[in-house]
Amino acid sequence: MKKREVVASVKDEKLIEKRREQMIKGAVTLFKEKGFHRTTTREIARAAGFSIGTLYEYIRQKEDVLYLVCDRIYDQVHIRLEENLDTKQGTIESLKQAIENYFKVMDDMQDEVLVMYQEAKSLSKDALPYVLKKEIEMVGMFKHIIDCCVKNGELTLSEKESELIAHNIFVQGQMWGFRRWALQKIYTIDDYIKLQTKVILQGVGEEQNEQRGD
């Protein structure tokens, strides 16, 4: 499925990126406070720091902004998982590092994650399937790392077990954003990463707990 094009009348790619980043930042705050449907494009423009006329040089409709928010989350996850991480390494340490990298993206983008969970249903029939496909691709990155661990003899798992664990990692990371009202009263992000990693690895039979008192 092809990436949905968000049409802009401006041709300067750097300026498009800059303006859309401003839009996303302003829109996320508004969507979180008021919801997608109660937020107007004029309010998004004001929060972004420019006029409604300028806004429409970079998008065609309000839904484009929500789409850009969702797409940005998955792009950032992909970048951070590929950054300084050999996903083909096939070691428990590489899996731990992937979990940490992903959870920290979720911490950096927790407002965006919350908005995505609250408002993704508002995406159109052509936009929603693309966003959901991106989510499956992100799960697939964890599945690949887990499969490499299995191939390397680090883990012993069936295909269905590997698939479920990959989904679990994905959801547990995003939970930091949409359950933050409860979780962040109890844990720091580092505590959360440490404990979730321990639970995940215990769940796949990884017995090498380096510090038993953690």
C-alpha positions in Angstrom: 0.0 0.0 0.0 1.4 3.3 -1.1 2.0 6.2 1.3 -0.8 8.7 1.1 0.3 11.9 -0.4 -0.5 15.1 1.5 -0.6 17.7 -1.2 1.1 21.1 -0.6 1.1 24.1 -3.0 4.6 25.1 -1.7 7.5 23.4 -3.5 10.3 24.0 -0.9 10.6 20.6 0.8 12.5 21.9 3.8 9.9 24.6 4.3 7.2 22.0 4.0 8.8 19.8 6.6 9.3 22.8 9.0 5.7 24.1 8.7 4.2 20.6 9.0 6.3 20.0 12.1 4.8 23.2 13.6 1.4 22.1 12.6 1.8 18.7 14.2 3.1 20.2 17.5 0.2 22.6 17.7 -2.4 20.1 16.6 -1.3 17.4 19.1 -1.9 19.8 22.0 -5.3 20.7 20.7 -6.4 17.2 19.8 -5.3 16.0 23.3 -7.3 18.8 25.0 -10.4 19.1 22.7 -10.4 16.0 20.5 -10.1 15.9 16.7 -13.7 16.8 15.8 -13.9 19.8 18.1 -10.7 21.3 16.9 -10.8 23.7 14.0 -8.2 24.3 11.3 -8.1 27.9 12.3 -7.1 26.9 15.9 -4.4 24.6 14.5 -3.1 27.4 12.4 -3.0 29.7 15.4 -1.3 27.1 17.6 1.3 26.6 14.8 2.0 30.3 14.6 0.7 31.2 11.2 -2.5 32.2 9.4 -5.3 29.9 8.1 -4.2 30.8 4.6 -0.7 29.6 5.2 -2.0 26.4 6.7 -3.8 25.5 3.5 -0.6 25.9 1.6 0.7 22.8 3.3 -2.4 20.6 3.8 -5.8 20.3 2.1 -8.0 19.3 5.1 -7.9 18.9 8.9 -7.6 15.1 8.6 -4.2 15.6 6.8 -2.8 16.8 10.1 -4.0 13.8 12.0 -2.5 11.6 9.3 0.8 13.4 9.6 0.8 12.9 13.3 0.3 9.1 13.0 2.8 8.8 10.2 5.4 10.7 12.1 5.2 8.3 15.0 6.0 5.3 12.9 8.7 7.0 10.9 10.5 7.9 14.2 10.2 4.4 15.5 11.7 3.0 12.3 14.6 5.5 12.5 15.3 4.8 16.1 15.2 1.0 15.8 17.6 1.2 12.8 19.9 3.7 14.5 22.9 2.1 16.1 21.3 -1.3 16.2 22.1 -4.4 14.2 18.7 -6.0 13.9 20.3 -9.1 12.4 22.6 -9.7 15.3 20.4 -12.3 16.9 21.3 -11.8 20.5 19.3 -11.2 23.7 21.3 -7.9 24.1 20.2 -6.7 20.7 16.6 -7.5 21.6 17.0 -5.6 24.9 18.4 -2.6 23.1 15.6 -2.6 20.6 13.0 -2.6 23.4 14.8 0.3 25.1 15.1 2.3 21.9 11.5 1.8 21.1 10.2 2.6 24.6 12.2 5.8 24.6 10.7 6.9 21.3 7.3 6.3 23.0 8.4 8.4 25.9 9.5 11.2 23.6 6.3 11.1 21.6 3.8 10.2 24.3 1.4 13.1 23.4 1.4 11.9 19.8 0.8 8.3 20.9 -2.1 9.4 23.1 -3.7 11.4 20.2 -3.2 8.5 17.8 -5.0 6.1 20.1 -7.9 8.5 20.8 -8.4 9.8 17.3 -7.1 7.3 14.6 -10.7 6.2 14.2 -11.3 9.6 12.6 -9.0 8.9 9.7 -10.7 8.3 6.3 -11.1 4.9 4.7 -8.1 5.5 2.5 -5.8 6.8 5.3 -6.6 4.4 8.1 -5.4 1.2 6.3 -2.1 2.8 5.5 -1.6 3.8 9.2 -2.5 0.3 10.3 -0.1 -1.2 7.8 2.7 0.9 9.2 1.8 -0.5 12.7 2.1 -4.0 11.4 5.5 -3.1 9.8 6.7 -1.9 13.2 5.6 -5.1 14.8 7.5 -6.9 12.0 10.7 -5.2 13.0 10.5 -6.8 16.5 9.5 -10.1 15.0 12.6 -10.0 12.8 14.9 -9.4 15.8 13.2 -12.2 17.7 13.4 -14.6 14.8 17.2 -13.9 14.5 17.5 -14.7 18.3 15.7 -18.0 17.6 17.9 -18.8 14.6 21.0 -18.0 16.7 19.8 -20.4 19.4 19.3 -17.6 21.9 15.6 -18.3 22.2 13.4 -21.3 21.6 10.0 -20.2 20.3 7.4 -21.3 17.8 6.3 -19.0 14.9 3.1 -18.0 16.7 4.9 -17.4 20.0 7.4 -15.1 18.2 4.6 -13.2 16.5 2.7 -12.7 19.8 5.8 -11.5 21.7 6.5 -8.9 18.9 2.9 -7.6 19.3 3.3 -7.6 23.1 6.5 -5.5 22.9 4.8 -3.0 20.5 1.7 -2.6 22.8 3.7 -2.4 26.0 5.7 0.5 24.6 2.7 2.4 23.5 1.0 1.8 26.9 3.5 4.2 28.4 1.7 6.9 26.5 -2.0 6.0 26.8 -1.7 4.8 30.4 0.6 7.5 31.6 -2.0 9.0 33.9 -1.4 5.9 36.1 2.1 4.6 35.2 4.0 7.8 35.5 2.9 8.1 39.1 4.7 4.9 39.9 7.6 4.5 37.4 10.3 6.6 35.7 10.7 5.7 32.0 14.0 3.9 33.0 12.1 1.9 35.7 9.4 1.0 33.2 11.9 -0.1 30.5 13.8 -2.2 33.0 10.7 -4.0 34.4 8.9 -4.5 31.1 12.1 -5.9 29.6 12.4 -8.3 32.5 8.8 -9.4 32.2 9.1 -9.9 28.4 12.3 -11.9 28.6 10.9 -14.0 31.5 7.9 -14.7 29.3 10.1 -16.1 26.5 12.0 -18.3 29.0 15.1 -16.1 29.1 16.6 -17.1 32.4 19.8 -15.0 32.3 18.7 -12.4 34.9 22.0 -10.7 35.5 20.9 -9.1 38.8 18.3 -11.1 40.6 17.3 -8.3 42.9 16.1 -6.0 40.1 
